[in-house]
Every structure is written in C-alpha cells, then in structure tokens.
Amino acid sequence: MSRIERKGFTGENCEENIDECGSNPCLNGATCEDSINSYACQCAPGYEGDGCDLDIDECLLAPCQNNGTCVNYAGSYECRCPDEFHGHNCEYEINACSPNPCQNGATCESVPGDVLGYKCICTPGYSNTNCSRDINECNCDPCLNGGSCTDEVARYTCDCPNGYKGDRCEIDIDLCADVACENNATCIDFGTSWTCFCTSPYAGTFCEKNKTICDDDPCQHGGNCTNLAGNEFSCECRAGFTGQSCEIVIDACLSGPCSNDASCSTDPNGHSLCLCTPGYTGSFCEDDMNECIAEPCGANGTCIDKIASYECHCADGWKGPNCAVKTNFCEENPCDNGGTCNNVEDGYVCICSAGYRDYEAKTKTVSYKISCIYLTVKKVQNLYNTPIKLLAYHVFGDPQHDF
C-alpha cells in the first residue's frame, strides 16, 4: 500500500494536525492561533508584522500635548512633560485648583499625580466631580401615600394629600371620624376623601334625603332638573342648549349676531363669540371704535374719527400726523439780502441788515410780504401798484425811521 502525505498533518494515517504554533513563531507576547498548515499572530499593543516582530513607533502620532517630548519604547511610549503639566500625555496642568473648579461652595484639594490633579470636597446636597449637581433627594420617592415631593438643598419637603400628614405623609388621618352619615349609612374612608354609602332609598352627601331621579343629575350643561310624577323629570336648559337632557349645543351663529363683517364662533357653553374687524368693538362688534378718545392729536390739533383710523387737523404752527412737530417757518430762509429769520408764534420775523426793510403789500385778493429789500415806500407802491404798509418793527437799526 502506498502512503499519501497531506501538508499540515502527520502520523501513520496523516490523522494528526501539525501545530505550527509549537515553534513559538509569534514574538513580543503575541498570541498564536494554529490553522491547517498555517498560523496567525495576534500582536500585543505596540507591535505589528506577521510575527509581531516590528515595534510600532507611537511617537509618530504626536500623542504628547502642551509641548511634551515623546520617547518611543518597545511596545509603548513616554511623554516627558514641561514643569507646569503632567499626565500620560501632558494633558493636565499642575495646580489644578487655581482657578477653583469646584462649585457651590466646595473645597478644592490638589492631588499631584492624579488624572485631574485635584478633588472637590462637596458641601451637603451636592455631588459629582466638581460638585455641580444638586442631589435630588426626591429621586428616592420619600413621600408616601401620593404625597408630592419638593427638592431643596440637602433636604426635601412633602406636600401631603387630603387624609395624610407627617414628614413623609406616613400618618393616615381618619376622615370618617367627624362625619355623621344618616339613616344607617356607612362612612367609607378612601384615604384622600370620604363618602357616605347610602342604603335604599336614601341619597345626599350624608344620606339625609329620599333619592329622586334628579339626584343623578340627568340634565347636562348646567340645566335645572325638576322631578315629575311617575319617576320622570324635565330639564330647564341654559341659553345655547336644547334636548331632553340639554345635551345639544345650539349653533349661536345661525342668527348672525356679529355686525360689521365680524367672524362668529360658538363656545362650549353655547354662546356666540364675535371676532371684530379693525375699527369696531362691543360684544357683537356693533360699536365704531372712536380712536379720538385717546386724544392722539394732543392740544395742537383737532381729531377727526374714521373707520379704524383718525385724522389730525393741525393748528397753525404745528404739523405731523399727530400735530406734535413745531413748524419751522425759517426752514427755507425766507429773509432776503442777508436778513436773519426768527420763528415767532404762528409765523416768523426778519431781522434785516442795515438799509433793508420788510414791507407788506395788500390788494383786494392778494397779500404780499416783501422781506428785507432796499426800496422806498414810493418805489414799492409803484412796483406793485398798491398801497404799501411799512413793517417798521422789522427794520434793522432804527425801527421808527421812514424813507
């Protein structure tokens, strides 16, 4: 019989797998995984290559911060830090307590060599690394029997429901102790409320009256119930509702209650709601809003009310939408020949240069004001063919002088 050889196996019948890891081909602490006629190396950190024989230079990744110097070792590296930094990668500043990182009145203690370089001693009620988290004492649900917990600093308070008391609402108050149920009724304490369990045919809070059909409140939406003979009832419905039990809401907008193009809607109580257009007011938008009530024109104008607006008619000497701007009659400098213009009540005057005067020339239909001209009265009369009045008080120098 001939013998057939298979790679990776040995033995009389090639039944044994050759362990290629037996020769320890993986170096530097690597793990060898045997396969058929081969093996694979799982390298330890810091090494690479088929046999994990190559050292990885971690310094190529520049792991050292803050100007630290990187020194490569077999399978690792070291950062040599400047004096003011520390940590594996020189990432922490020494004297980490300045400025104080601890919050809420905590005390900072320096811890050289620690990852952070400090630790915080928290005041009661605070926690975490920098004491920034308020400990919520309500997280452990200290309030019993449905009590509401309010967290405070280093403590909590419980707001107890009706029927309980105590710091944690742990004391059950007997609500039936002062309740007098009538007609052999039994008081039941539900912890937060009580009720009298009535025997037939009694009803009421204390089982003090005979039960009727109206005791079950068959009328909806606040309707008034009246007991009738034969165990019947009738409902007097509130405005906006109808039906045997007042269960139907009447559309209050059907009658068109809103005026002046207002929009209408019906509220849950059956009442109409009018949304007025600008310029109107009132429950049904029936009133024109008088914008002049607020006196927008002040004392210097007359307000004319309009729909959703107003208009100001300004008195002489005032202008602007609300007559709040004083008219500057001198704005366009009406004085000629170097005259100086001064605003006065409802107008202006010209202070003329020497030798110039103001004149007022009037005809039956036109009034002329001639400012600061060098003409005699006679020449002005001839120019305008009309009698001339000399405005002597505007003459520069001697106001009484006449030409």
C-alpha positions as CSV (number, residue, x, y, z in Angstrom):
1,M,0.0,0.0,0.0
2,S,1.4,3.4,-0.9
3,R,1.3,6.3,1.6
4,I,-0.2,9.7,0.7
5,E,1.1,12.7,2.5
6,R,-1.0,15.9,3.3
7,K,0.6,19.1,4.2
8,G,0.0,20.2,7.8
9,F,-0.7,16.7,9.0
10,T,1.5,13.8,10.3
11,G,1.0,10.3,11.7
12,E,0.7,6.8,10.2
13,N,-2.5,7.8,8.5
14,C,-2.0,11.6,8.5
15,E,-4.5,11.9,11.3
16,E,-2.6,14.4,13.4
17,N,-2.7,18.1,12.7
18,I,0.8,19.7,12.9
19,D,0.8,22.5,15.4
20,E,2.6,25.3,13.6
21,C,2.5,27.4,16.9
22,G,4.7,24.8,18.5
23,S,7.8,26.6,17.4
24,N,6.6,29.9,19.1
25,P,6.8,31.9,15.9
26,C,4.9,34.9,17.4
27,L,7.1,37.3,19.3
28,N,6.8,40.0,22.0
29,G,3.9,38.5,23.9
30,A,1.7,37.8,20.9
31,T,-0.9,35.1,20.8
32,C,-0.5,32.3,18.2
33,E,-3.6,30.8,16.6
34,D,-2.9,27.5,14.8
35,S,-4.6,26.6,11.5
36,I,-4.2,23.9,9.0
37,N,-0.7,24.2,7.6
38,S,-0.5,27.8,8.8
39,Y,-0.8,30.1,11.9
40,A,-1.8,33.7,12.7
41,C,-0.3,36.0,15.3
42,Q,-2.5,38.4,17.5
43,C,0.0,41.1,18.4
44,A,0.2,42.8,21.7
45,P,-0.3,46.6,21.8
46,G,2.7,48.4,20.3
47,Y,3.8,45.6,17.8
48,E,2.9,44.7,14.3
49,G,4.1,42.4,11.5
50,D,3.4,38.7,10.6
51,G,5.4,37.5,13.6
52,C,4.8,40.7,15.7
53,D,8.5,41.4,15.5
54,L,8.1,45.1,14.5
55,D,7.8,47.8,17.2
56,I,5.2,50.5,16.4
57,D,6.6,54.0,16.8
58,E,3.7,55.6,18.8
59,C,5.5,59.0,18.7
60,L,4.6,59.3,15.0
61,L,1.0,60.1,16.2
62,A,2.3,63.0,18.3
63,P,0.4,62.0,21.4
64,C,2.2,64.4,23.8
65,Q,0.4,67.7,24.4
66,N,1.5,71.0,25.7
67,N,5.0,70.8,24.1
68,G,5.7,67.4,25.8
69,T,8.6,65.4,24.3
70,C,7.7,61.9,23.1
71,V,10.1,58.9,23.7
72,N,9.4,55.7,22.0
73,Y,9.9,52.3,23.7
74,A,9.3,48.8,22.7
75,G,5.5,48.4,22.7
76,S,4.9,51.8,24.4
77,Y,6.0,55.4,24.6
78,E,6.6,58.1,27.3
79,C,5.8,61.8,27.3
80,R,8.3,64.0,29.1
81,C,6.2,67.0,30.2
82,P,7.2,70.6,30.8
83,D,7.2,71.6,34.5
84,E,3.7,73.1,34.5
85,F,2.0,70.0,33.0
86,H,1.6,66.3,33.9
87,G,-0.4,63.2,32.9
88,H,0.3,60.4,30.5
89,N,0.1,62.8,27.5
90,C,1.0,66.0,29.5
91,E,-2.7,67.0,29.3
92,Y,-3.2,68.2,32.8
93,E,-2.0,71.5,34.2
94,I,-0.3,71.3,37.6
95,N,-2.1,73.3,40.5
96,A,-5.5,72.4,39.1
97,C,-7.2,74.3,42.0
98,S,-6.3,77.7,40.5
99,P,-8.8,78.8,39.4
100,N,-11.1,76.7,41.7
101,P,-13.0,74.2,39.6
102,C,-15.2,73.2,42.5
103,Q,-18.7,74.7,42.6
104,N,-21.4,75.5,45.2
105,G,-19.0,76.3,48.0
106,A,-17.0,73.1,47.7
107,T,-13.3,72.9,48.8
108,C,-10.7,72.1,46.2
109,E,-7.7,69.9,47.2
110,S,-4.7,69.4,44.9
111,V,-3.8,65.8,44.1
112,P,-0.5,65.6,42.3
113,G,-0.2,62.6,40.0
114,D,-4.0,62.2,39.9
115,V,-5.6,62.2,36.4
116,L,-7.4,65.5,37.2
117,G,-4.8,66.8,39.6
118,Y,-7.5,67.8,42.2
119,K,-10.5,66.6,44.1
120,C,-13.6,68.5,45.4
121,I,-15.0,68.2,48.9
122,C,-18.7,68.9,48.3
123,T,-21.0,70.8,50.7
124,P,-24.1,68.8,51.8
125,G,-26.6,68.4,49.0
126,Y,-24.2,68.4,46.0
127,S,-22.3,65.7,44.2
128,N,-20.2,64.7,41.1
129,T,-16.6,65.6,40.3
130,N,-16.9,69.4,40.5
131,C,-19.9,69.4,43.0
132,S,-22.1,71.0,40.2
133,R,-25.0,68.6,40.6
134,D,-27.7,69.3,43.1
135,I,-28.6,65.9,44.7
136,N,-32.3,65.4,44.2
137,E,-33.5,63.9,47.4
138,C,-36.8,63.3,45.8
139,N,-35.3,60.6,43.5
140,C,-35.8,58.0,46.2
141,D,-39.5,58.8,46.5
142,P,-39.5,59.6,50.2
143,C,-43.1,60.9,50.3
144,L,-45.7,58.2,50.9
145,N,-49.4,57.8,50.0
146,G,-49.3,60.0,47.0
147,G,-47.5,62.9,48.6
148,S,-45.8,65.5,46.4
149,C,-42.1,65.9,46.9
150,T,-40.2,69.2,46.6
151,D,-36.5,69.0,46.3
152,E,-34.4,71.6,48.3
153,V,-30.7,71.9,49.0
154,A,-29.7,68.9,51.2
155,R,-33.3,68.2,52.2
156,Y,-36.9,67.7,50.8
157,T,-40.4,68.5,51.8
158,C,-43.6,66.5,51.3
159,D,-47.0,68.1,50.4
160,C,-49.4,65.5,51.7
161,P,-52.8,64.8,50.1
162,N,-56.0,65.2,52.0
163,G,-56.2,62.4,54.6
164,Y,-52.5,62.1,55.4
165,K,-49.9,64.0,57.4
166,G,-46.3,63.7,58.7
167,D,-42.9,64.5,57.3
168,R,-43.3,61.7,54.8
169,C,-47.2,61.7,54.7
170,E,-46.9,58.4,56.6
171,I,-49.8,59.1,59.1
172,D,-53.3,58.1,57.9
173,I,-55.9,60.6,59.1
174,D,-59.3,59.0,59.8
175,L,-61.5,61.2,57.6
176,C,-64.7,59.5,58.9
177,A,-64.0,60.4,62.5
178,D,-66.1,63.6,62.3
179,V,-68.6,62.5,59.6
180,A,-72.2,61.8,60.7
181,C,-73.9,59.7,58.0
182,E,-77.7,59.4,58.5
183,N,-80.2,56.6,58.0
184,N,-77.9,53.8,58.9
185,A,-75.4,54.8,56.1
186,T,-71.8,53.7,56.4
187,C,-68.8,56.1,56.1
188,I,-66.0,54.9,53.8
189,D,-62.5,56.4,54.1
190,F,-60.7,56.4,50.8
191,G,-57.5,57.9,52.2
192,T,-57.9,61.2,50.4
193,S,-61.7,61.6,50.6
194,W,-64.7,60.0,52.2
195,T,-68.3,59.2,51.2
196,C,-71.4,58.0,52.9
197,F,-72.6,54.7,51.4
198,C,-76.4,55.1,51.5
199,T,-79.0,52.4,51.9
200,S,-82.1,52.5,49.6
201,P,-84.0,54.8,49.2
202,Y,-81.8,57.5,50.6
203,A,-79.4,59.9,48.9
204,G,-77.4,63.1,49.5
205,T,-73.9,63.8,50.9
206,F,-75.0,62.4,54.3
207,C,-77.8,60.1,53.0
208,E,-80.2,62.6,54.6
209,K,-83.0,62.6,51.9
210,N,-85.0,60.3,49.8
211,K,-83.4,59.7,46.4
212,T,-85.1,61.1,43.3
213,I,-84.3,60.8,39.6
214,C,-82.8,64.3,39.7
215,D,-80.2,63.2,42.3
216,D,-78.4,61.5,39.4
217,D,-78.0,64.9,37.6
218,P,-79.6,63.9,34.3
219,C,-79.6,67.5,32.9
220,Q,-76.3,68.4,31.2
221,H,-74.5,71.7,30.7
222,G,-75.9,73.2,34.0
223,G,-79.5,72.6,33.2
224,N,-82.0,72.7,36.1
225,C,-83.7,69.3,36.9
226,T,-87.4,69.1,38.1
227,N,-88.8,65.8,39.4
228,L,-92.1,64.7,37.8
229,A,-94.7,62.1,38.7
230,G,-94.0,58.5,37.6
231,N,-90.3,58.8,38.2
232,E,-89.9,61.2,35.3
233,F,-88.1,64.5,35.1
234,S,-87.8,67.6,33.0
235,C,-84.8,69.9,32.2
236,E,-84.8,73.6,32.0
237,C,-81.8,74.2,29.7
238,R,-79.4,77.2,29.8
239,A,-79.2,79.5,26.8
240,G,-77.4,77.8,23.9
241,F,-78.6,74.3,24.8
242,T,-81.6,72.1,24.0
243,G,-82.7,68.5,24.0
244,Q,-84.4,66.3,26.7
245,S,-81.2,66.4,28.8
246,C,-79.8,69.7,27.4
247,E,-77.3,67.6,25.5
248,I,-77.5,69.5,22.2
249,V,-75.4,72.7,21.7
250,I,-77.3,75.3,19.6
251,D,-75.2,77.0,17.0
252,A,-75.3,80.6,18.3
253,C,-74.0,81.9,14.9
254,L,-77.1,80.9,12.9
255,S,-78.9,84.1,13.8
256,G,-75.9,86.2,12.5
257,P,-75.3,88.1,15.8
258,C,-72.0,89.7,14.7
259,S,-72.0,93.0,12.9
260,N,-69.7,94.8,10.6
261,D,-68.2,91.7,8.8
262,A,-67.0,90.2,12.2
263,S,-66.4,86.4,12.3
264,C,-68.6,84.3,14.6
265,S,-67.9,81.1,16.5
266,T,-69.8,79.2,19.3
267,D,-68.1,78.5,22.6
268,P,-68.6,75.2,24.6
269,N,-71.3,76.9,26.6
270,G,-73.4,77.7,23.6
271,H,-72.6,81.4,23.5
272,S,-71.6,83.3,20.3
273,L,-68.1,84.8,20.1
274,C,-67.5,87.7,17.7
275,L,-64.0,88.5,16.4
276,C,-64.3,92.1,15.3
277,T,-62.7,93.7,12.2
278,P,-60.4,96.6,12.9
279,G,-62.2,99.8,14.0
280,Y,-65.1,98.1,15.7
281,T,-65.7,96.9,19.3
282,G,-68.5,95.6,21.5
283,S,-69.9,92.1,22.3
284,F,-71.3,91.9,18.7
285,C,-68.9,94.4,17.1
286,E,-71.7,96.8,16.8
287,D,-69.8,99.9,18.0
288,D,-67.5,102.0,15.9
289,M,-64.3,102.4,17.9
290,N,-63.5,106.1,18.4
291,E,-59.8,106.4,18.0
292,C,-60.0,110.1,19.1
293,I,-60.9,109.2,22.7
294,A,-57.2,108.7,23.4
295,E,-56.6,112.3,22.1
296,P,-53.8,111.4,19.7
297,C,-53.7,115.0,18.2
298,G,-53.0,116.5,21.6
299,A,-53.6,120.2,22.3
300,N,-52.2,121.3,18.9
301,G,-54.8,119.7,16.6
302,T,-58.4,118.6,16.1
303,C,-59.0,114.8,15.9
304,I,-61.4,113.5,13.2
305,D,-62.6,109.9,13.8
306,K,-62.6,107.5,10.9
307,I,-63.2,103.8,10.5
308,A,-60.2,102.0,12.1
309,S,-58.2,105.3,11.9
310,Y,-58.2,109.0,12.7
311,E,-57.0,112.3,11.1
312,C,-55.5,115.3,12.8
313,H,-56.2,118.8,11.6
314,C,-53.2,120.8,13.0
315,A,-53.4,124.3,14.3
316,D,-51.2,127.0,12.7
317,G,-47.6,126.5,13.6
318,W,-47.8,122.7,14.0
319,K,-47.5,119.7,11.7
320,G,-47.0,115.9,11.6
321,P,-49.5,113.0,11.8
322,N,-50.3,113.9,15.5
323,C,-49.5,117.6,15.3
324,A,-46.6,117.1,17.6
325,V,-43.9,118.8,15.4
326,K,-43.5,122.6,15.7
327,T,-43.5,124.3,12.2
328,N,-40.1,125.9,11.4
329,F,-41.1,128.9,9.3
330,C,-37.4,129.7,8.9
331,E,-36.6,126.3,7.4
332,E,-36.4,127.7,3.8
333,N,-34.8,131.0,4.9
334,P,-37.5,133.5,3.6
335,C,-35.4,136.6,4.6
336,D,-33.5,138.2,1.6
337,N,-30.3,140.2,1.5
338,G,-28.7,138.6,4.5
339,G,-31.7,139.1,6.8
340,T,-31.9,136.8,9.9
341,C,-35.1,134.8,10.3
342,N,-36.6,134.2,13.8
343,N,-39.6,132.0,14.5
344,V,-42.5,133.7,16.4
345,E,-45.9,132.5,17.3
346,D,-47.7,131.4,14.1
347,G,-45.1,132.8,11.8
348,Y,-41.7,134.5,11.6
349,V,-39.9,137.9,11.5
350,C,-36.9,139.0,9.6
351,I,-34.1,141.0,11.3
352,C,-32.8,142.9,8.2
353,S,-29.3,144.1,7.6
354,A,-28.6,147.8,7.6
355,G,-30.5,149.7,4.9
356,Y,-33.1,146.9,4.2
357,R,-36.7,146.7,5.4
358,D,-39.8,144.4,5.4
359,Y,-42.9,145.6,3.5
360,E,-46.5,144.2,3.3
361,A,-48.3,144.9,0.1
362,K,-52.0,144.2,0.0
363,T,-54.6,144.1,-2.8
364,K,-58.2,143.1,-2.6
365,T,-57.3,139.4,-3.2
366,V,-53.6,139.0,-2.6
367,S,-51.2,139.8,0.3
368,Y,-47.5,140.2,-0.4
369,K,-44.8,140.1,2.2
370,I,-41.6,141.7,0.9
371,S,-38.6,140.8,3.0
372,C,-35.5,143.0,3.6
373,I,-35.4,145.0,0.3
374,Y,-33.7,148.3,-0.3
375,L,-36.6,150.4,-1.7
376,T,-38.5,153.4,-0.6
377,V,-42.2,153.2,0.1
378,K,-43.0,155.1,-3.0
379,K,-40.9,152.8,-5.2
380,V,-42.6,149.7,-3.7
381,Q,-46.0,151.3,-4.3
382,N,-45.1,151.9,-7.9
383,L,-43.7,148.4,-8.3
384,Y,-46.8,146.6,-7.0
385,N,-49.3,149.3,-8.0
386,T,-50.9,149.0,-4.5
387,P,-50.8,150.8,-1.1
388,I,-47.8,149.8,1.0
389,K,-47.7,149.3,4.7
390,L,-44.1,149.5,6.1
391,L,-43.4,146.8,8.7
392,A,-41.3,149.2,10.7
393,Y,-40.6,146.8,13.6
394,H,-38.5,144.7,11.2
395,V,-36.1,147.5,10.2
396,F,-32.5,146.9,11.2
397,G,-31.3,149.7,13.5
398,D,-33.9,152.4,13.9
399,P,-37.4,150.9,13.7
400,Q,-39.1,154.3,13.6
401,H,-37.1,155.6,10.7
402,D,-39.1,156.2,7.5
403,F,-37.9,156.7,3.9
